[in-house]
Structures are given as structure tokens and as C-alpha cells.
Amino acid sequence: MRNFDLGFDYKNIHFIGIGGINMSGLAEALHGDGYVVSGSDQQHSPAVEHLRGLGITVHVGHDAANLAQDVQVVVYNAAVPASNPERMEGEARGLTFLDRAGLLGLLMRNYERAICVAGTHGKTTTTSMLAEIFMQADCDPTVMSGGILPSMGGAMRIGSDRKYFIAESCEYHNSFLKFYPFVGIILNLEMDHSDYFGDEAGLRASFRNFAKKIPESGALIINKKISKFDEITEGLDCQIITFGAMPLGFDMAVPGTHNVENAQAAMAVARFFGLDEKKTKKTLQNFTGAKRRFEKMGMFNDAHIIDDYAHHPTEVAATLNAARELKPSRLWVIFQPHTHNRTAEFLQEFAHALNLADEIIITDIYRPAGREEEKAEVHATDLVKLTKNALHLPNFDEVVKHLKAELRAGDMAITMGAGDVNKIAEAFLGLD
């Protein structure tokens, strides 16, 4: 007998893009609950191998033949276009379709207290902080994060208790409006996905609708530094808790004022649920972050090698300012712009943020497969022209060779971006 009620009686579920960080977690969760799960992904990956090891059929490459005849439900994410052959085959058969957020929302309904972490920046880190806090408090939470947390062994954790569900909640395509928050967090609010929202008014309306989903007995925890945040909170029935005005009062292992605010939000949640404050503070003091969030990769010639997921100008600036707090001799950034549209929209802002580093290397722009129709005509060299002391090295091997020749003791080099720029750090340190 299955434990999860997803609102339908179907048993066989196929995931298009099953190797994605959230999709693989959902597939594993449903497989463990007795569903017959299959899937496909564009390329081989550790996630694909892990799922295969569990007995899940995973195809590499997309093909209509990948949908077995007994498949009843097809799950896909925003990166899967309507022209995908498996989507087309499923539609031709009249199968039931769910996007990733819709499935996650159905899963969330099985829990008493869903904690949804939203905001333009800091979602993964704050979700990870909350996961650690609730695990250390023996609350046995279920967690869905956008990054790998070492203590969970992945991005998803299924707890045995049906009380707490902690979920990273993205605004893109209004995904978080398919969730059921008991406690909602809005860390910050800044335009990022203009290809979807169009303008700030559309973005703010989306976050307002997210806040309106919180029941009267729940709470919205919101950063009071958000411009006109009362437009988000006005008329809500739930409790309103603000953060962001006061210093934290203790040191943490992760640097940066942005992480202070992430921790403040996490502490507010812990207080709302009455968790032990001393244990919460100790957990935050010992928190070292999720993978690809100012992740310490290793050392080379007494230079620190860091990897970070920052791909918006505000995130880039926050990460570089945090790195400055550690007082490196020279601060290097190896930046991989993420999507042509975002790069074109924020070209000046990216240049301003990157100039916080001493040495700048810019790779070619990363285009996620199927993510969007890239309309902007922009090149990485356009960004190079606007930054000081910048070098365009499109080939990762060239970057590794350059760093090995130039890095000195006391330097810090950060590979940065939401694409595959982390491969540079891995290759540089012999970790690949």
C-alpha cells in the first residue's frame, strides 16, 4: 500500500529529464513508495546511475519509444519543450501530464506543515539551513532542495514523519503557486526571469499570490528590506514576521551579509515552531553550506579554490564581497554567464559586480538545453569589454592552464555560474 496520496490511482509514471536535481529526487521518492517509475535524460550522469542502481529504468536520450505501453502519467520540467518526442508521444496517447512543480505540490499535500522558501536569491542555502535545523531538532523533515546537502546525501530527503516538508520554491513560471505553504519565506525580490514575468509588476503580483496561499494559522516570513514589502503583506490573514534589520549576534562558518539574512529567516521559522533556540544557533554556527554555494573545493599552491552557483549580478556581488571578508591576496573569478537573454539584460550590472574581483576570466555563455528561445544577440566578449583586467577564455582547458600558471599562495579563485563551470574547478584539482 502506498503512503503518498497524489490524488490519482495511476501506478506507472515516466519522468522526462529524470536526471535533474529535483526530478531525480521525486522519482526516487515515488519509486520507494511503490510506484513503477521510468525516465529519460539527455546525458549520462551520477544521478542516472544512482536511479538505475535502485532498479529504475532510465534511458539516455529522448525517444518516443522510451514510453513503455503501460505508462499512465508523464512528468516533465520547464526545460522540456513541447516538441520533445516523449511529450508528443504521451499527448498522442492521451496520457496524464504533470509538470515538476505540480507533482511536488501534490506530494506536499501529504504533510501537515509545508515550509516553502521563496525569493530571487538564497533559496537553496536557506532551505539547507532549515533542513539542518529541523534534522538536529529530531523533527525528521522531508526536504526538497535545489542543491546537494552533504548531510542528506543529496537534494531530497524523505522523512518518516508526515509533519514537516521543507521545499525550495521557485517563482519561474509561477511554479511556487502550485505549492501549499503553511509557512512561506520571501528572502528578497528582484527581477531575474524577465522572459516570463515581463516587468516587476508581474513579478510582485506572483509573490503576492504566493503569500496569499498561506492559511490564517500559518506565517509569512519576509525580508523588510524588500521595497514596499507591505504591498505583498497587506490584507493577509496569516501572521507576518519580518527579518533583515538587525545583526545576527554570532559568527557563522559561511561568509557574507547575505548569509546573515538567510540565517535570520531560518531562525524565524525555528522560533515560529518553538524549536530550541540554543540548538538552532549552534546548528547555524556549524553550517558549512550546500554544494556549489561557496563550496570549498580544495587548495592549489596554497591558493583557495571555491565554486559558487551565482548567476545574477546581485548574487555575483554578494559572493565576491563575502570572499573579500576572507582577505585573499588576489581574488579571481572565473565566470560563466548563464543564458544569452540574462547576459544581455544585465550586461552593465554583471560588469559592475565582476569588477569587485582583482582578476577576471570569462568563458562563453552557457545555454541550458531547452530552457528558452535565445533571442538576445550578445557574446561573452561584450562583457569582457566592460570589465577591468578581464580575459576571455572560452575553452575550459585553457582556463585550467592559465590558472596553474598564474595562481599564487594566498590567492582565492572562484568558479562561478549556474552552468557547468564547476568542471573547471574539478579538473583543476584533479577531482573529475
N, C-alpha and C positions, 0 to 999 in steps of 0.2 A: 504493500500500500504506500502511495506517495505521501510525503509530508507537505509538499508545496501545492497549494491550490492556485492555479493560474487562470481559473475561470473558463477552462475548456477541458474536454475529455480526450483530446488528441494525445497520442503517445510518441509519435515519431517526428523529430524536429531536426531540421537541417540548417546549419549556420553558414552563410556566405561571408567570408572574411573571418573565419574561426580563429585565426592566429592572432588577432588583435588583442590588446592587453585586457580589455573588458569582455570582449566576446569569448575569449578562451576561458575566462573565469565563469561566465554564465553557462557555457557549455559543460564545464566540469561539474558545476553545481547541479545542473539538471540530470546529467549522467549519473551522478551519485544518488539522485533521488529516484532513479528507476526509469527515466525516460530513455528512449532509443535515440541517441544523438549521432549525427554525422555532420560533415562540413567540408569546406574547401578554403584554400588560401592561395594567394598569388605566388608565394615562395616558401621554401623550407625555412624553419626557424626552431629554436628550442621549444617554443610553445607548441608547435605542431608535433614535435617528437614526444613531448610530455603527454599530450592528449592521446596520441597513438599508443603510448605506453599504458594508458588507462583502458584501452580497448575500444576507443572511439575511432571510427573510420574517417580519415582526413585525406582529401585529395589535394595535390599541389597543382594549381592551375584551375581555371574556371571553365566548365563544360556542362552542357545540358545533361549529359549522361551521368554526371555526378549525383543527380537527384534520383535516389532509388524509388522504385514504384510505390513503396509503402510510406513515403514521406507525406506528412499531413500539414506541417507548419514550416514556413521558411522565415528565418531571422536574418536581418541584414543591418548594416550600419550606413551612416551618411556617405561613406566613401564608395559605396556600391552603386553605380549608375543604373538607370532603367534599362540600358542596353546590355547589361550583364546577361550572358546566356542562361545562367541558372535562374535569375529573376524572370526572364522571358519564358522559360520552360515552366516555372511554377505558376505564372499567371495564365499560361495556356491551359494548364490542368485545373485551374480554379482553386489552387491551394490557399490556405490562410497565410497572410503575411503579417509579420511584426517587425518593427524596427527595434534596434538595440534598447533604446530608451523605453519603448513601450513594454518590452519584456521585463526590463529592470523594474519598472513601475508595478507590474503585475506581481513580481516576486516580493517587492517591498510591502505590498498589502497584507502579506502574511505575518507582519511584525507589529507589535504594539506601538513602538516608538521609533519612527524613522527620523534620523538626523541628516539633513541634506545641506551640503557645503557648497555654496554658490559664490560667484564673484569672478571678475575678469582674471585676477592673478591670485596665486596662493592656495588654490583648491586642493591640490594633491598633498602639499605639506600639511595643511590644516587637517585634512582627512586622516593623514598618517599620525599626526599628533593625537587626535581623538581616538584612533584605533589603539595606540599605546596606552592612553589614559584609561580607557574602558577595559582593556585586557589586564592592566596592572591592578585595576579595581575589582577583578574577578567577575566582570559582568558578562563575559563570553559573547561579545558582539559579533554580528555578521557585518562584514566590511566590503565595500566595493570602491577601490581607489583607481586613480589614473596612473599610478606609479607603483613600482615594486617596493614593498616594505620588507626588509630582511627578516624581521621577527615574525612575519606572517608567511614567509617563503613564497611570496607572490603578490599580486594585486588584489586578490579576493580571499576572504576568509568566511567560512560558513560556521557560525556558532550553533551550539545545541539549544541555546535559549532563544525563544521567539520574541524577546522583548526589544532589543536594540539592533537597529540596522543603520550603519553609518555609510553614507554614499556621497561620493563626489558628484556634483550636479552641474552640468554644463548648460549654458544658455543657447549655444549654437543650434539653430533650427528649432528653438524653443523646447529642447529636449527635456529640461527640468520641469516643464509644465505637465509632463506625463507621470511625475512622481507624486508621492503622498507624504509630505513633510509634517512631522509633529513639531520638530524644531527646525527652523530654517536659518542659515547663516548667509549673510551677504558681506563678504570681505571688502569689496571695493566695486566700483562700477565705472568702466571705461570702454570706449568703443574699440572693438577688435575685429568683429565679423561684419564689416560694413557690406560685404557681398550679400548678406542675409537681411540684416536689420535696416540698412539704408541710411538711417540717421540716429542720433542719440535719443530722440523722442521714442522711436520704435524700441530701442534697447531698454530704456527706462520703463516703458509700458510692459515689457516682458518680465522684468524683475518685479514690478508691481503685481503682476498676475501670479508670479511665483509666491510672493508674500501672502497674497490673498488665499492661497491654498492651505495655510496653516490654521488649524482649528483653534477655538477660543481657549481651550485648556493648554495649548502649546505656546511657543515663543518664537519671535523673530529676533535674532541677534545680528545687529547691523553696525557697521563702522560709521561713527558720527562724523568722520572726515569726508564722507561722500557728500558732494554738493547737493543741497536741497533734499537731504535724505528723508525729510518729513513728507515729501511727495510720495515716497514709497510706503511710508508707515501710516499715513493719515487714514483714519476710519477703520483700522484693523481691529478685530475683536481679541486677538491674541496678545500676550504680554510682549512688550517691546523692551529689549535690553541693548544698550549701546556699549561700544568699546572704542578704544583708539585715542583717548585723550590723555591718559596717564602712563608713566613708565611702568615697566613690569615689576621691578623690585628685586630681581635676581638674575644671575647670569645663565646663559644657555650655551650649549655646545655649537649650535648653528648660529652664524653671524647675521647681522643685518637688522635694521629697524623694521623691515617688512616682516621678518620672522617674529619680532616682538608683538606685532599686531596679530599675526596668526595665532600666537600663543595666548594672547588676551581673549580672542574669540573662543579658543578651545577651553580655556578656563571658565568662561561664562557658561558654556554648555555643562561643564562638570558641576558648577555651582547650582545650575538650574535643576539638575537631577540629584543634588545632595551628595555628591561623591566627596570623599575625604580630601580636604584641601592640601594637607601636607603631602599626601601621596601624589596628588596631581602635580604640585610644584616640583617634586623630586623627579617625576616622570618627564616633565618638560625640560628640566635641567640636564637630564641624561639623553634627551632625544638627539639623534645624530642625523636624521633626515631620511627621506626615501631615495631610491636610486634615481640618478640624473637630476637631483636637486642639490646643487653644490656638493656633489659627491666626490670625496677624496679618492682618486684613482690610484695614486702612488707617487713615487719620487723618481727624479732623473737628475743625476749630478747635483743633488741637494736642492733641486727646484721642485716645487709642488705642482702636481698635475691634477686639475679639477675638471669635472664635467657637469654641465648645467643645461636645463631644458629651456631656458629663457628664449622667447621668440617674439616678444613685443617690446617696443622701446622702454616702457616703464619697467618691465622685468629685467631687461638688459642693464639699465641704470642701477636698479636695486641690487642686482648680483655683483656688479663691478664696485659699487660703493661698499657692499659687505666685504668684498675681497680686500679693499683698501684698509678696512679696520684691522686686518691681519698684518699690515705693514710689509708687503713684499718689496724686494729691491726694485724689481720691474714687474709690472702687471701686463701680461699678454692675454689677448683674447683672439681665439680662432672662431670666427663667427660664420655660420651657415644660414643665410636668410631663408625664411620659410614661406613659400608661395610668392609668385610674382605680384599678385594683387596687393598683398600686405606690404611687400617691399616698396612698391610704387606709392602706396597711400601714405606710408610713414617714412619716406626716404630721408627727409631732413631730420626727423626725430631719431631715427636709427643712428645717423651720423653723429648727432649731438651726444647720444648715450655712449656710443662706442669710443668717442674721444676721451672718455674717462680712463681708458687704458693707456699704457705707455707704448705698447707695440700691438698692431692690429693686422691680422690676417683674415681675409675674406674669401671664402670659397664660392663656387657657383650656387645659384639659388636652387633650393630643394622644392620640388613639386610633388606633393603626395599623390599617389595613384588614385585617380577617380575623384579626388576631393572637390575639384571645381574646374570650371572652364576658365583658363587663364587668359584674361583679356589685356592685361597691362603689358606694355612694351617697356621692359626695364631689364637691366643687366647688372650683375654684381659690380662691374666696373663703374657704374653710375654712383654706387655707394662709396667705392674706393676714392673717387674724385672729391667727395665731400668730407672725407676723414683725414686726419693728420697721420702721417707716417704709416699709411696703410699699404698693404701688399695684396694683390690678387693672385691666389694660388688655387686654381680650380681642381687640381689633382691631389688627392689625399696623400699619395706617396711623396709628392713634392713638399707638402706641409710637414710631414714627419721628418724628412731630410733636413729641411730648414730649421726646425726646432732643435734637432740633435746637434746642429752646428752652432746654434746661437744661444740656447738656454744656459744660464749660469747659476751658481749657487745663490740662493735667496730669492730667485725669481718665482713667480706663480703664473702658470699658463692654464687658461680655462677654455675648453672646447664648449661651444655654446650654440644651441639651436634645437628645434623640435624634430629635425630630420634624422639623418644617420651620422652626424658629425662626431658622435661618441666613438665611432670606429677609429677615428684618428688617435684619440687617447689610448684606446685599446691596442692599436697597432704600435704606437709609440712605446708603450710599456711592455709589449710582448704578451698581451692578455688575450689577443684574438685567436 
